[in-house]
Amino acid sequence: MVFRQPLHTALAHALTHLDSLDSCPVGPRTDLASLRRRLDRPLADTGTDPSTVIEDLVADVEGGLNASASGRFFAWVIGGALPAALAADWLTSTWDQNAGIYQCSPAASVVEEVAGTWLKEILGLPPGASFAFVTGCQMAHVTCLAAARHQVLEQHDWNVEKKGLCEAPPVRILASVESHGSVERAIRLLGMGTDHIEHIKPDAESLTAALGRAHGRPLIVLLQAGDVNTGAFDDFASLIPLAHAAGAWVHIDGAFGLWAAASPRFRHLVAGVAGADSWATDGHKWLNVPYDCGYAFVAHPGAHRAAMSYAAGYLPMGDAGRDQIDWTPEFSRRARGFATYAAIRQLGRSGITDLVNRCCLAAQEIVAGLHQVEGVEVLAEPVINQGLVRFPDPSGTDHDRHTDRVISAIQAGGEAYFGGTTWNGMRAMRISVSNWQTGPSEVARTVAAVTACVRAARN
Ligand SMILES: *Cc1c(COP(=O)(O)O)cnc(C)c1O
């Protein structure tokens, strides 16, 4: 069996890698030049034995992988992979299904149908919402905003799928000043143009004023559940009704923050969010599904389907099963529902609640631990799983430079890994916790490592 040897080789290396996550340095350990030297082989005329290909690949990427799946990685919101989700992801590649239409892979279709329904329940979204499994939150924005674009233009008697945008009434987009860059990219991809975005403070007064300025125009309002720096939430209960009264479509960027709904302790933060028109979130962040995995939900299945669906003569469709092509931007696509299905089954409802609570607790404990350390200033206590600190310069000259220097020292140390950000005009270090493997031991090791770097930088 020609598959046996390369798969055994891969399994052995996979287990070695996973076993090392607890002890290995976090962060890349090699440089660009050596990666290029190792990987950039001349394109060969003849093939190579599959196991040799795998052995070489593992050797050549050494040090160039980031142990971002480790419980001591806190830069960006990345998350690890749950064992059942990882195993299901391997099988997804093994089964190699094209999950575009029901007939191509009935099981992939039904698994997405079931997992999509579970996700709506977990996230507290309307049971009647349609959904799509996409590559990540950004493509979930594209999917949702395509539905939004359809609906707000339809209300102005314009069929955008047929007539395009060239002579369409311009769509006005109101977005929070803190909105994530992926929202802007989605708007660019959909041809709506960033000149049509007005950035506003996400409070009732600013929104009301902006809605007044856009009166009578096709209108989309973008709100956020979980800011990338502080984890802050917009006030959905007051903002969504205001936007709806002005005829706007409300889209929620909830890449990780929407998962607050899974915990009774944090659910109040998303109060009212179910009243929106569409929601985008990720599976590969807080649910700890391997990359690539995002979810789009739309409260108006008709608009969602009108924006995405496609029927071609050679595609057998219209069976009672779910044809994913009616809901997703892709044509051929990975059967990415299996990993989500497995993740949700591994954790169950209480396991997901627990995952959210544990990550938030770890973020709080890291920030609280660092708060005790001389030379650390807490800028934002975690609302959920995101906190911000900075490292003031002991000489008082350049706090930003000192903060970046300490972050670099922590990264070089490899015991824990954080990223920097600019927040309110200051350099700061972000503490993002979204990995199921982050527990008390990881928190203690991290606080100790950061403390040591802060002390060393003060001498
Ligand atoms: C990560 C993130 C995104 C983009 O998600 P991808 O999965 O990387 O496409 C959008 N919004 C927020 C708030 C995020 O944290």
The ligand as a Gaussian input file, in Angstrom:
#p B3LYP/6-31G(d) Opt

LIG

0 1
 C       -8.991000      37.564000      13.062000
 C      -10.062000      38.587000      12.922000
 C      -10.683000      38.802000      11.686000
 C      -10.256000      38.089000      10.433000
 O      -10.463000      36.726000      10.532000
 P       -9.711000      35.686000       9.586000
 O      -10.162000      34.382000      10.087000
 O       -8.252000      35.947000       9.782000
 O      -10.132000      35.961000       8.182000
 C      -11.714000      39.708000      11.641000
 N      -12.099000      40.388000      12.733000
 C      -11.510000      40.234000      13.934000
 C      -12.009000      41.016000      15.106000
 C      -10.471000      39.310000      14.069000
 O       -9.893000      39.123000      15.274000

